[in-house]
């Protein structure tokens, strides 16, 4: 493909994303499936164009508006080529020559915009904080409450692309063996600093072609997500529930922690998502998993299995504000209504899932959110309403489950962030249900 063709493809994808036709990663992947003639370099160029525009959308829109143009996919991408990727106006004009598969020629307003952007940097002193940080301005109070003086630093980290984190499947391999297998395939991987099971890769790799992936030695999972699963302290022989299993990433991690011994139930309200996990479970060799579709958080299955499990893991649906490095378009799909409805849904899920925890068992609550409304405030509400549960200090759980000192213990709970820890934004709280008091021995004259 010519440079102009990759630009045209990116403009079309940005328009589809803006129209709400689907998440960026899904639309880009679908485009590549339908255009198999696009080579590795072409795919890399198209992805770079699309994600440059998405990561810096607020700042790009500020510049486009400042130059007097309407904000749309084409004007946003032209600004991204100039301010993010460093293209010259001449190079952009050459790519946009109107030839087959290439964008239409620049009009006078676009030429004036590019001339006005020449020599500028992406940041400008007059930009509001939300524009410079590239997040919705209506979210600023909630983000400030959660991140305080670290807000600007964390939002800057969110604009960088995330590395590829892999979890070594201990059912089939060990970290150094998996690392060596990747090296044989020409992939250099470093150990993740926090997770004892993680490997980190800093470039795009054809994952599906690697023997270590096909054989189930490794799975894609962010380091923060790996740690959340480890903090459940699932052990061989336990009865465990992954209450919001989704595509099964944490289910796989829990099965490995259990050594494939015990009973692990993967629940979700989407039977389709559970079905998609079939191939991942097979590849990983996770044979102890029972998939259980639920009609809702209050499904009758929960009542029938009340107090029957040692561990109940709740990876609750959330705003996903911790994953903006990987899903920069997600921030622009959020609405103020989400910040009302999602915490209410989380509370319902947490209350229902708690019924499954046996006395002496644990309830683990996790989100990939940065917001207090979905994290600390959710735990405070739950504990106030459930006197038979108590918060376990995350530092002690970390030392037992991971080893060493916990890097991010705040109020007895875990909060990981990109700028401070190099992970996705992640929150974890571990709660225990009070064990039943032992029965007093019967008096000698009391009938058995």
BELMOZI-V976839 format. One record per helix or strand of 2 or more residues. SS is the DSSP state (a for helix, b for strand). FROM is the first residue (numbers start at 1). TO is the last residue. If there is no record, write none. Layout:
SS_FROM_TO, SS_FROM_TO
//
This chain:
a_3_18, a_24_34, a_40_55, a_57_66, a_73_83, a_89_95, a_108_117, a_129_133, a_137_158, b_164_168, a_175_184, b_190_191, b_198_201, a_207_209, a_211_214, b_218_220, a_223_230, b_239_242, a_249_257, b_263_268, a_271_284, b_289_293, a_300_304, b_309_315, a_321_323, a_330_333, a_338_354, b_357_367, a_372_374, a_376_385, b_389_391, a_394_401, b_409_410, b_413_416, a_418_421, b_426_433
//
